[in-house]
Amino acid sequence: MIGAEILSSRDSVLLKMAETVALTHHEKYDGSGYPAGTEGEDIPLIARILAIADVFDAVTCERPYKKAWPVENAINLIKEERGKHFDPRLADLFIESLDEILAVKADFVETFNE
């Protein structure tokens, strides 16, 4: 909520989108998220998309405090959370687009490791 407040006085379309994401990307499709308990398609589309991307990135990338999960495990998590944490239609689209997503991910990993 603090991040959304910091971004709220901006006129940029991109920063307004960032404000929306900051405020809503922890909402869950079934309404069990926070800060407002918003559910379903009442959650802005950009936040529903980024919820999937954020979790996928978080679990498939190594962090100082954890090892990266195999992609198969991450996809299983997305399937398990389909309709709960994640918009079912977007979860399906993410899985259908996995080859393209992994190609983009590989490009960015190479960029950061150079």
C-alpha positions in Angstrom: 0.0 0.0 0.0 2.9 2.3 0.7 4.4 1.6 -2.7 1.0 2.4 -4.3 0.8 5.6 -2.4 4.3 6.7 -3.5 3.3 6.0 -7.1 -0.1 7.6 -6.9 0.8 11.2 -7.6 2.4 10.4 -11.0 1.0 11.4 -14.4 2.8 8.7 -16.4 0.6 5.8 -17.7 3.4 3.4 -16.8 3.6 4.7 -13.2 -0.2 4.5 -12.9 0.0 0.9 -14.0 2.8 0.4 -11.4 0.6 1.9 -8.7 -2.2 -0.6 -9.7 0.3 -3.5 -9.6 1.7 -2.4 -6.2 -1.8 -2.3 -4.7 -3.3 -5.4 -6.2 -0.7 -8.1 -7.2 -1.1 -9.9 -3.8 -4.8 -10.3 -4.4 -5.9 -13.9 -5.2 -8.4 -15.0 -7.7 -10.5 -16.7 -5.0 -10.6 -13.6 -2.8 -8.2 -14.8 -0.1 -5.4 -12.3 -1.0 -4.6 -8.9 0.4 -4.9 -6.0 1.0 -8.6 -5.8 0.0 -9.6 -9.4 -0.6 -10.6 -8.6 -4.2 -11.5 -11.6 -6.2 -11.9 -12.8 -9.8 -12.0 -10.4 -12.6 -12.4 -7.5 -10.1 -8.7 -7.8 -9.8 -7.1 -5.7 -12.5 -5.8 -7.8 -15.5 -2.3 -6.5 -15.1 -2.2 -7.7 -11.5 -3.6 -11.1 -12.4 -0.9 -11.5 -15.1 1.9 -10.4 -12.8 0.8 -12.6 -10.0 1.5 -15.7 -12.2 4.8 -14.2 -13.5 5.9 -13.1 -10.1 5.4 -16.6 -8.5 7.0 -18.4 -11.5 10.0 -16.1 -11.3 10.3 -16.4 -7.6 10.3 -20.2 -7.5 12.3 -20.8 -10.7 15.2 -18.4 -9.9 17.9 -19.1 -7.4 18.0 -16.7 -4.5 20.6 -16.3 -1.7 18.2 -18.1 0.6 16.9 -20.9 -1.6 17.6 -23.0 -4.7 15.6 -22.7 -7.9 12.8 -25.1 -8.4 12.6 -27.2 -11.6 10.2 -25.7 -14.1 8.0 -28.8 -13.9 7.5 -28.1 -10.2 6.6 -24.5 -10.9 4.1 -25.5 -13.5 2.6 -28.0 -11.1 2.2 -25.2 -8.5 0.4 -23.0 -11.1 -1.9 -25.9 -12.0 -2.6 -26.5 -8.3 -3.3 -22.8 -7.7 -5.5 -22.4 -10.8 -8.8 -20.9 -9.7 -7.4 -20.2 -6.2 -4.4 -17.9 -6.4 -4.4 -17.5 -10.2 -7.0 -16.6 -12.8 -7.7 -20.0 -14.4 -7.8 -18.7 -18.0 -4.5 -16.8 -17.5 -2.9 -19.9 -15.8 -3.8 -21.9 -18.9 -2.4 -19.3 -21.3 0.8 -19.1 -19.3 1.2 -22.9 -19.5 0.4 -22.9 -23.2 3.0 -20.2 -23.8 5.7 -21.9 -21.6 8.2 -22.4 -24.5 8.1 -18.7 -25.3 8.3 -17.7 -21.7 11.3 -19.9 -21.1 13.0 -18.4 -24.1 12.5 -14.9 -22.7 13.6 -16.0 -19.3 16.8 -17.5 -20.8 17.6 -14.2 -22.6 17.3 -12.3 -19.4 19.4 -14.8 -17.4 22.1 -14.4 -20.0 21.9 -10.6 -19.8 22.3 -10.6 -16.0 25.1 -13.1 -16.0 27.2 -11.2 -18.5 
